[in-house]
Amino acid sequence: MFSAASLLTIILLALSTTGSPVEVSSSPITLQIARRLSALNGTINLLEQDRARAAALRLKGHNLKHDGHGVPITNVANGYHIAVGIGSPPTTYNLIVDTGTSNTWIGAKQAYVQTSTSIDTKEPVEVIYGSGGAYFSGSEYIDTFTFGSGITIPQQSFGVAFQTSENFGGADGILGLGPVGLTAGTLTNEQTTTIPTVTDNLHSQGTIHREVVSISFEPITSAVEVVNGELTFGGTVRNKHGPITYTPITTTSPASMYWGIDQSISYGSTTILSSTAGIVDVDTTFILIATDAFNQYQSLTGGTLDPATRLLLISSAQYGALENLNFHIGSETYSLTPNGQIWPRVLNTYIGGSSNAIYLVIHHIATPSGQGFDFVNGYPFAERFYCVFDTSRSRIGFAPTPYTDATTN
């Protein structure tokens, strides 16, 4: 067993032999994100995974003990992957981009190619993502991380799993982009020690705002695997967005442990969710809102629960009458147009629906409002609004994009 002091010594010794912990040739550095769709079990599976994930996050799942039963870590049926080089020379791994967790890890020990830069700290690590839920357990390593041709982190801490509870839809592991506090308790023998994240290591240099990570997506227009997103370290891509407005991380628990914000939601001029706390999570397929808010939304839209997909189904006439769904965050309002509220029709048959049907991407989180975790602004929000995660200032920024008002579905 290595104590926290021993682990810190390992890290410091490693850093002393490599010089600066982060090497950046230019800033910002933008990397492509590829969507992989594997919806063999239909939208029921997608929706259940989203709800299970939300329940796990609400319960701060990594502090819970697992009993071997599976609740999804991430929505592997509709995941977003980024290529990361690990080791020297680097081996490329496809990791799921996840803003709802902070541990970075590779899913199988045999998949990790050790090189001269690899250090096994021999610290056992385990992340539990839900009560009785999905998990990984293994050992914490330190190695060189390379992002594209612009960022190298010679000493990045990450887990190498000996055991995981599920298949990750073709991904090799997870790139955790959540707040560092979520890593506390994941080192089995050091329950109060946090593990430096990728964004922490970028922030440690204190220059050119490398701690800023921004994410943008283009709306889905194809059923095949496609590059439709960008992850940018060190700033934003100016031609991808309009003016950015920031809001502080909420102080309301448990949303405050994540990229949590305060917001209210209105449908047209009718408030359906008063100001409350929730999170922004690009790894959630739908937009989830408190059950009482969803009931109002269903009533106002006239949608009926479709037995095949379990999503709200509306007619063409009801679609023509849809009003904007407005997210009021700080002093700004971000409006999902009617087109932004519907599931991409090109994917209808992939989720067990009818090809010409119109399904809504808003669903309920399975708990009433007032829980401190009353919404998840998932992928449909992120594909219409640019999201900026600022670690050093504990804030999130949003901006309109060319797709905010576009008709794509």
C-alpha angles and dihedrals in degrees: 000000000000119000122224088258090052092050090049090050091053091051094047093048090050091050092050090060096049106040119218111030093221129041116194121181094187140350138265102029116198124200129187123248119208123205117222117194119199105161099154093142095047133237092309085071093045093049094045090050091051093050093045090050091050091049091050093049091047090054092046087242100202090071092058129089119239126224098197099267119123129246111164119263090201138356095270091175091068107023135160117221135196128192113240126181115221125187133013112301086027127240113207118237126184107226129186112245104233126177091177096068134042106202116096115207148153117238104226131035093216090057093059112093108208119212137175090285096056119112122186106204089192088224109140113231130192133176120195113194101189146001102289086353148127120315148158127218129187143102130311114242134185121216145140116288120200124193111193113305096308112061129048123175105190094194113035121158118225140152126255108203125226090181137016131179100227150014113270099217095261096315121127094219144303135301103209113212099169127111116297093240089076090069092063110111096020094101098081096216097035107052096172097044119102124210118230109248128212091260090048091055091049091050093049090075092061097210139110091002094277088163089072114098120185131189131197133175137189116225115264113263101158137054094215126086106280142172102243105147145057132212114200125195118201102021140330140299104252099208090055099065150022127234114333119227118193130212126188123250108268119257092214116106136260093016089054090070091064136037086301127167140175117245144148125218130215132183105216103316095334118099109223098171122031119216108301143139130274140132144265110231123168091191092067111093098209138030109259123199135177114286095246090052091048091051089056091046091051092049093048095047095041091228122160125209108257110222093213099052102013088225124121110272121206134183126240089256091052090048089053089054096047116125128208119281104225126206110199108203118170108313094337136081122212112196127202106209119219089265090053091055097060132083113250103270091213086070098046096105092045090063097045096264135123116274095234098039124112116227126183122229095213116098139156127273091220095246132082123251120274097059097111088246104066104146144019116210095208136177097308088061094045093051091058100037129044111240123209121189112200109192100182094052097037094232142117126221129205132193138175117258135199086267097053093096099016123123106228107145 
